[in-house]
Amino acid sequence: MTIGVIGGGAWGTALAQAMAGPGGEHEDVLLWAREPELVGEINARHTNTAFLPGLALSPAIRATGDLHDLAALDSVLVVAPAQHLGGVLSQLPDGVRDLVLCAKGIEAGTGRLMADVARAAAPSATLAVLSGPTFAHEVAAGLPTAVTLACEGGAAQWQRLAPRLSRPALRPYFSDDMVGAEIGGAVKNVLAIACGVVDGLGLGQNARAALIARGYAEMTRFGLALGARAETLAGLCGLGDLVLTCSSASSRNFSLGKALGEGADAASALAGKLSVAEGAHTAPVLAGLAEARGVSMPIVAAVARLLAGESSARDVAAGLLARPLKPELDPSA
């Protein structure tokens, strides 16, 4: 009954810890990591100092650098960064029954959501998406967390997966809207950058609250255009995740935006970081998809310009404030 996790970063390690439990009382976990030195550290010392320093990992977690070791498992949580997910899954041998996608992003260059990437790379697996308001260090510490588990296989897959993934402090809620779950997680990363910019510029909490509300309107418009359901985006994987990541420097995307608001350029703000700020990759492709579909997403477009070095943080803020006055529910507002 071993469960697999692909990805030895902070989020992958946190999920492995949650699945195993602090004393290993739940079940064994096989964690794949790309870095040989990290595999050795987890197995020898039960720590991951690079991504989750100070955390004693459960002895039920065993690390491997060989994806073939996961081929016989029924369920694997895929926590590889969004831009590397296709490449990693293409190396995973057939055999895994359920792939639970935990990365939040849109593939640059193709505009594909993670489920589309995974279907192409692992066509024999049944997919699910796990998404919601989750800071890795809190999940790893066993603090209460609720998530959306959107299942491609509907209720039958949910009944198979929910008991395996549910823990006393990790509560999944069922959905069959995978598109909505994915869009909520991808768009909120870009909006978190924008909220960090507001913080870095010192524009105040009123401005941040307004940006969250207007950003949620953009998320909903884009989601509906791609076939998501509004109620999904109003739930844990949309609004819930948006509020969390737009309100704390624990968010990598928020921290990136804050650095940009304080005057750093994108290249220097991103340099030397072990963990990935997915919103930096998602922003330009999301802005392009929205424009192609005629969906108004001015905040997303502004973040894309800022990351590309086409506008300064202050010019971006001024441009958003100078937009034409419109009704709040206007689809172009």
Secondary structure as a PSIPRED ss2 file (coil, helix, strand):
# PSIPRED VFORMAT (PSIPRED V4.0)

   1 M C   1.000  0.000  0.000
   2 T C   1.000  0.000  0.000
   3 I E   0.000  0.000  1.000
   4 G E   0.000  0.000  1.000
   5 V E   0.000  0.000  1.000
   6 I E   0.000  0.000  1.000
   7 G C   1.000  0.000  0.000
   8 G C   1.000  0.000  0.000
   9 G C   1.000  0.000  0.000
  10 A H   0.000  1.000  0.000
  11 W H   0.000  1.000  0.000
  12 G H   0.000  1.000  0.000
  13 T H   0.000  1.000  0.000
  14 A H   0.000  1.000  0.000
  15 L H   0.000  1.000  0.000
  16 A H   0.000  1.000  0.000
  17 Q H   0.000  1.000  0.000
  18 A H   0.000  1.000  0.000
  19 M H   0.000  1.000  0.000
  20 A H   0.000  1.000  0.000
  21 G C   1.000  0.000  0.000
  22 P C   1.000  0.000  0.000
  23 G C   1.000  0.000  0.000
  24 G C   1.000  0.000  0.000
  25 E C   1.000  0.000  0.000
  26 H C   1.000  0.000  0.000
  27 E C   1.000  0.000  0.000
  28 D C   1.000  0.000  0.000
  29 V E   0.000  0.000  1.000
  30 L E   0.000  0.000  1.000
  31 L E   0.000  0.000  1.000
  32 W E   0.000  0.000  1.000
  33 A C   1.000  0.000  0.000
  34 R C   1.000  0.000  0.000
  35 E C   1.000  0.000  0.000
  36 P H   0.000  1.000  0.000
  37 E H   0.000  1.000  0.000
  38 L H   0.000  1.000  0.000
  39 V H   0.000  1.000  0.000
  40 G H   0.000  1.000  0.000
  41 E H   0.000  1.000  0.000
  42 I H   0.000  1.000  0.000
  43 N H   0.000  1.000  0.000
  44 A H   0.000  1.000  0.000
  45 R H   0.000  1.000  0.000
  46 H C   1.000  0.000  0.000
  47 T C   1.000  0.000  0.000
  48 N E   0.000  0.000  1.000
  49 T C   1.000  0.000  0.000
  50 A C   1.000  0.000  0.000
  51 F C   1.000  0.000  0.000
  52 L E   0.000  0.000  1.000
  53 P C   1.000  0.000  0.000
  54 G C   1.000  0.000  0.000
  55 L C   1.000  0.000  0.000
  56 A C   1.000  0.000  0.000
  57 L C   1.000  0.000  0.000
  58 S C   1.000  0.000  0.000
  59 P C   1.000  0.000  0.000
  60 A C   1.000  0.000  0.000
  61 I E   0.000  0.000  1.000
  62 R E   0.000  0.000  1.000
  63 A E   0.000  0.000  1.000
  64 T E   0.000  0.000  1.000
  65 G C   1.000  0.000  0.000
  66 D C   1.000  0.000  0.000
  67 L H   0.000  1.000  0.000
  68 H H   0.000  1.000  0.000
  69 D H   0.000  1.000  0.000
  70 L H   0.000  1.000  0.000
  71 A C   1.000  0.000  0.000
  72 A C   1.000  0.000  0.000
  73 L C   1.000  0.000  0.000
  74 D C   1.000  0.000  0.000
  75 S E   0.000  0.000  1.000
  76 V E   0.000  0.000  1.000
  77 L E   0.000  0.000  1.000
  78 V E   0.000  0.000  1.000
  79 V C   1.000  0.000  0.000
  80 A C   1.000  0.000  0.000
  81 P C   1.000  0.000  0.000
  82 A H   0.000  1.000  0.000
  83 Q H   0.000  1.000  0.000
  84 H H   0.000  1.000  0.000
  85 L H   0.000  1.000  0.000
  86 G H   0.000  1.000  0.000
  87 G H   0.000  1.000  0.000
  88 V H   0.000  1.000  0.000
  89 L H   0.000  1.000  0.000
  90 S C   1.000  0.000  0.000
  91 Q C   1.000  0.000  0.000
  92 L C   1.000  0.000  0.000
  93 P C   1.000  0.000  0.000
  94 D C   1.000  0.000  0.000
  95 G C   1.000  0.000  0.000
  96 V C   1.000  0.000  0.000
  97 R C   1.000  0.000  0.000
  98 D E   0.000  0.000  1.000
  99 L E   0.000  0.000  1.000
 100 V E   0.000  0.000  1.000
 101 L E   0.000  0.000  1.000
 102 C C   1.000  0.000  0.000
 103 A C   1.000  0.000  0.000
 104 K C   1.000  0.000  0.000
 105 G C   1.000  0.000  0.000
 106 I E   0.000  0.000  1.000
 107 E C   1.000  0.000  0.000
 108 A C   1.000  0.000  0.000
 109 G C   1.000  0.000  0.000
 110 T C   1.000  0.000  0.000
 111 G C   1.000  0.000  0.000
 112 R C   1.000  0.000  0.000
 113 L E   0.000  0.000  1.000
 114 M H   0.000  1.000  0.000
 115 A H   0.000  1.000  0.000
 116 D H   0.000  1.000  0.000
 117 V H   0.000  1.000  0.000
 118 A H   0.000  1.000  0.000
 119 R H   0.000  1.000  0.000
 120 A H   0.000  1.000  0.000
 121 A H   0.000  1.000  0.000
 122 A C   1.000  0.000  0.000
 123 P C   1.000  0.000  0.000
 124 S C   1.000  0.000  0.000
 125 A C   1.000  0.000  0.000
 126 T E   0.000  0.000  1.000
 127 L E   0.000  0.000  1.000
 128 A E   0.000  0.000  1.000
 129 V E   0.000  0.000  1.000
 130 L E   0.000  0.000  1.000
 131 S E   0.000  0.000  1.000
 132 G C   1.000  0.000  0.000
 133 P C   1.000  0.000  0.000
 134 T C   1.000  0.000  0.000
 135 F C   1.000  0.000  0.000
 136 A H   0.000  1.000  0.000
 137 H H   0.000  1.000  0.000
 138 E H   0.000  1.000  0.000
 139 V H   0.000  1.000  0.000
 140 A H   0.000  1.000  0.000
 141 A C   1.000  0.000  0.000
 142 G C   1.000  0.000  0.000
 143 L C   1.000  0.000  0.000
 144 P C   1.000  0.000  0.000
 145 T E   0.000  0.000  1.000
 146 A E   0.000  0.000  1.000
 147 V E   0.000  0.000  1.000
 148 T E   0.000  0.000  1.000
 149 L E   0.000  0.000  1.000
 150 A E   0.000  0.000  1.000
 151 C E   0.000  0.000  1.000
 152 E C   1.000  0.000  0.000
 153 G C   1.000  0.000  0.000
 154 G H   0.000  1.000  0.000
 155 A H   0.000  1.000  0.000
 156 A H   0.000  1.000  0.000
 157 Q H   0.000  1.000  0.000
 158 W H   0.000  1.000  0.000
 159 Q H   0.000  1.000  0.000
 160 R H   0.000  1.000  0.000
 161 L H   0.000  1.000  0.000
 162 A H   0.000  1.000  0.000
 163 P H   0.000  1.000  0.000
 164 R H   0.000  1.000  0.000
 165 L H   0.000  1.000  0.000
 166 S C   1.000  0.000  0.000
 167 R E   0.000  0.000  1.000
 168 P C   1.000  0.000  0.000
 169 A C   1.000  0.000  0.000
 170 L E   0.000  0.000  1.000
 171 R E   0.000  0.000  1.000
 172 P E   0.000  0.000  1.000
 173 Y E   0.000  0.000  1.000
 174 F E   0.000  0.000  1.000
 175 S E   0.000  0.000  1.000
 176 D C   1.000  0.000  0.000
 177 D C   1.000  0.000  0.000
 178 M H   0.000  1.000  0.000
 179 V H   0.000  1.000  0.000
 180 G H   0.000  1.000  0.000
 181 A H   0.000  1.000  0.000
 182 E H   0.000  1.000  0.000
 183 I H   0.000  1.000  0.000
 184 G H   0.000  1.000  0.000
 185 G H   0.000  1.000  0.000
 186 A H   0.000  1.000  0.000
 187 V H   0.000  1.000  0.000
 188 K H   0.000  1.000  0.000
 189 N H   0.000  1.000  0.000
 190 V H   0.000  1.000  0.000
 191 L H   0.000  1.000  0.000
 192 A H   0.000  1.000  0.000
 193 I H   0.000  1.000  0.000
 194 A H   0.000  1.000  0.000
 195 C H   0.000  1.000  0.000
 196 G H   0.000  1.000  0.000
 197 V H   0.000  1.000  0.000
 198 V H   0.000  1.000  0.000
 199 D H   0.000  1.000  0.000
 200 G H   0.000  1.000  0.000
 201 L H   0.000  1.000  0.000
 202 G C   1.000  0.000  0.000
 203 L C   1.000  0.000  0.000
 204 G C   1.000  0.000  0.000
 205 Q H   0.000  1.000  0.000
 206 N H   0.000  1.000  0.000
 207 A H   0.000  1.000  0.000
 208 R H   0.000  1.000  0.000
 209 A H   0.000  1.000  0.000
 210 A H   0.000  1.000  0.000
 211 L H   0.000  1.000  0.000
 212 I H   0.000  1.000  0.000
 213 A H   0.000  1.000  0.000
 214 R H   0.000  1.000  0.000
 215 G H   0.000  1.000  0.000
 216 Y H   0.000  1.000  0.000
 217 A H   0.000  1.000  0.000
 218 E H   0.000  1.000  0.000
 219 M H   0.000  1.000  0.000
 220 T H   0.000  1.000  0.000
 221 R H   0.000  1.000  0.000
 222 F H   0.000  1.000  0.000
 223 G H   0.000  1.000  0.000
 224 L H   0.000  1.000  0.000
 225 A H   0.000  1.000  0.000
 226 L C   1.000  0.000  0.000
 227 G C   1.000  0.000  0.000
 228 A C   1.000  0.000  0.000
 229 R C   1.000  0.000  0.000
 230 A H   0.000  1.000  0.000
 231 E H   0.000  1.000  0.000
 232 T H   0.000  1.000  0.000
 233 L H   0.000  1.000  0.000
 234 A C   1.000  0.000  0.000
 235 G C   1.000  0.000  0.000
 236 L H   0.000  1.000  0.000
 237 C H   0.000  1.000  0.000
 238 G H   0.000  1.000  0.000
 239 L H   0.000  1.000  0.000
 240 G H   0.000  1.000  0.000
 241 D H   0.000  1.000  0.000
 242 L H   0.000  1.000  0.000
 243 V H   0.000  1.000  0.000
 244 L H   0.000  1.000  0.000
 245 T H   0.000  1.000  0.000
 246 C C   1.000  0.000  0.000
 247 S C   1.000  0.000  0.000
 248 S C   1.000  0.000  0.000
 249 A C   1.000  0.000  0.000
 250 S C   1.000  0.000  0.000
 251 S C   1.000  0.000  0.000
 252 R H   0.000  1.000  0.000
 253 N H   0.000  1.000  0.000
 254 F H   0.000  1.000  0.000
 255 S H   0.000  1.000  0.000
 256 L H   0.000  1.000  0.000
 257 G H   0.000  1.000  0.000
 258 K H   0.000  1.000  0.000
 259 A H   0.000  1.000  0.000
 260 L H   0.000  1.000  0.000
 261 G H   0.000  1.000  0.000
 262 E C   1.000  0.000  0.000
 263 G C   1.000  0.000  0.000
 264 A C   1.000  0.000  0.000
 265 D C   1.000  0.000  0.000
 266 A H   0.000  1.000  0.000
 267 A H   0.000  1.000  0.000
 268 S H   0.000  1.000  0.000
 269 A H   0.000  1.000  0.000
 270 L H   0.000  1.000  0.000
 271 A C   1.000  0.000  0.000
 272 G C   1.000  0.000  0.000
 273 K C   1.000  0.000  0.000
 274 L C   1.000  0.000  0.000
 275 S C   1.000  0.000  0.000
 276 V C   1.000  0.000  0.000
 277 A C   1.000  0.000  0.000
 278 E H   0.000  1.000  0.000
 279 G H   0.000  1.000  0.000
 280 A H   0.000  1.000  0.000
 281 H H   0.000  1.000  0.000
 282 T H   0.000  1.000  0.000
 283 A H   0.000  1.000  0.000
 284 P H   0.000  1.000  0.000
 285 V H   0.000  1.000  0.000
 286 L H   0.000  1.000  0.000
 287 A H   0.000  1.000  0.000
 288 G H   0.000  1.000  0.000
 289 L H   0.000  1.000  0.000
 290 A H   0.000  1.000  0.000
 291 E H   0.000  1.000  0.000
 292 A H   0.000  1.000  0.000
 293 R H   0.000  1.000  0.000
 294 G C   1.000  0.000  0.000
 295 V C   1.000  0.000  0.000
 296 S C   1.000  0.000  0.000
 297 M C   1.000  0.000  0.000
 298 P H   0.000  1.000  0.000
 299 I H   0.000  1.000  0.000
 300 V H   0.000  1.000  0.000
 301 A H   0.000  1.000  0.000
 302 A H   0.000  1.000  0.000
 303 V H   0.000  1.000  0.000
 304 A H   0.000  1.000  0.000
 305 R H   0.000  1.000  0.000
 306 L H   0.000  1.000  0.000
 307 L H   0.000  1.000  0.000
 308 A C   1.000  0.000  0.000
 309 G C   1.000  0.000  0.000
 310 E C   1.000  0.000  0.000
 311 S C   1.000  0.000  0.000
 312 S C   1.000  0.000  0.000
 313 A H   0.000  1.000  0.000
 314 R H   0.000  1.000  0.000
 315 D H   0.000  1.000  0.000
 316 V H   0.000  1.000  0.000
 317 A H   0.000  1.000  0.000
 318 A H   0.000  1.000  0.000
 319 G H   0.000  1.000  0.000
 320 L H   0.000  1.000  0.000
 321 L H   0.000  1.000  0.000
 322 A C   1.000  0.000  0.000
 323 R C   1.000  0.000  0.000
 324 P C   1.000  0.000  0.000
 325 L C   1.000  0.000  0.000
 326 K C   1.000  0.000  0.000
 327 P C   1.000  0.000  0.000
 328 E C   1.000  0.000  0.000
 329 L C   1.000  0.000  0.000
 330 D C   1.000  0.000  0.000
 331 P C   1.000  0.000  0.000
 332 S C   1.000  0.000  0.000
 333 A C   1.000  0.000  0.000
